[in-house]
Amino acid sequence: MKRTDPNEDPGGYKKGRGAQFNTKNRFDAQEVVREHPESIDDWSDPDQPTIFLEQEAKSLVNKVDSPDVGMWYSMNPYQGCEHGCIYCYARNAHEYLGFSAGLDFERKIVVKTNAPQLLRHFLMKPGWEAIPISLSGNTDCYQPAERKYRLTRALLSVCREFNQPVGLITKNAAILQDKDILADMGPKRLASVLVTITTLQEDLRRRMEPRTTTAAQRLGIIDELSKLGVRTGVMIGPVIPGLNDHEVQRILKAAADAGATFAAYTFVRLNGAISILFRDWLLKNFPDRADKVWHMIQDGHGGQVNDSRFGVRMKGEGQMAQMVAQQFRKYRSLYGLDNHEWEHDRTRFSLPGRQMRLF
């Protein structure tokens, strides 16, 4: 079948979406395309609303084998993410479900309705040693679907019941709906939160992360949770040269002023279908500097826009990546965000109704 040009957008720019089309699923032998925009053949509405696909999942908690992501176990109550962040590495995982990494990722959200029951069953396993679990490791656990399903809150409630340590990463102010649980777990060192702030430029945020909360709201998360005794940090992820690399200092300072005590960052990498989606997005939103940004990303990955090597893929290499790393380390230290002494408390873990066990 003939494939349409991904840069061709007869319907106009889709505001509120990061991706502007569906890339081909690498596991599909064929694909259906619209040959001519003016044709009168039946065709699905390109601006269709988000749909939620409820399912009874078989498992929830996954062991993380990647040595450079800073987590040992993760759980994801949702697959796909309505936030629509154009750079999101999780987009490719949607292809395993038979969907596209493009628009499908943003508007076909898989909901694991039995997630709390699966977590409870997992924590009851003999020999579980209360290793911290990350919520989430793939898509944002506080994406808009959480307003309806409240699965993240239910998972936090189970963690509190077992005194199971948990780390959360989000860019959505909806996390404050669960500040009552976090205020209980935080001072006991059972919960920590990492807030992603990619830019303080509202115009860039709206284009790059169209359905997320503002940077001001995210700083508000840090402020409010840190005052409640929850260890809270900031993630600049990803740093994209030519778009937000000049903001590293300002983001770190703003986060520190709000109460953050630690920080992390990643250098952009465009793996799989994301390279196609990001290139299209870049040309449509920043045509004046698209080539420059693209070449600087390549400079950070040895001439490519992606590197899959552990230890290198998240931070990049080369002059551009080194400049970002030096800048980050300097200002992380300057603003007191290099506190690595803190650890989750695993000694409190206990099965409901049983005495606390010690390790």
QUIQUI-V844678 format. One record per run of one state. SS is the DSSP state (hx for helix, st for strand, lp for the rest). FROM is the first residue (numbers start at 1). TO is the last residue. If there is no record, write none. Layout:
ss=SS from=FROM to=TO
ss=SS from=FROM to=TO
This chain:
ss=lp from=1 to=50
ss=st from=51 to=55
ss=lp from=56 to=60
ss=st from=61 to=63
ss=lp from=64 to=72
ss=st from=73 to=75
ss=lp from=76 to=77
ss=st from=78 to=79
ss=lp from=80 to=88
ss=hx from=89 to=97
ss=lp from=98 to=102
ss=hx from=103 to=107
ss=st from=108 to=112
ss=lp from=113 to=114
ss=hx from=115 to=123
ss=lp from=124 to=132
ss=st from=133 to=135
ss=lp from=136 to=144
ss=hx from=145 to=149
ss=lp from=150 to=150
ss=hx from=151 to=162
ss=lp from=163 to=165
ss=st from=166 to=170
ss=lp from=171 to=172
ss=hx from=173 to=186
ss=lp from=187 to=190
ss=st from=191 to=196
ss=lp from=197 to=201
ss=hx from=202 to=208
ss=lp from=209 to=214
ss=hx from=215 to=227
ss=lp from=228 to=230
ss=st from=231 to=239
ss=lp from=240 to=244
ss=hx from=245 to=258
ss=lp from=259 to=261
ss=st from=262 to=267
ss=lp from=268 to=273
ss=hx from=274 to=285
ss=lp from=286 to=289
ss=hx from=290 to=299
ss=lp from=300 to=318
ss=hx from=319 to=334
ss=lp from=335 to=337
ss=st from=338 to=338
ss=lp from=339 to=359
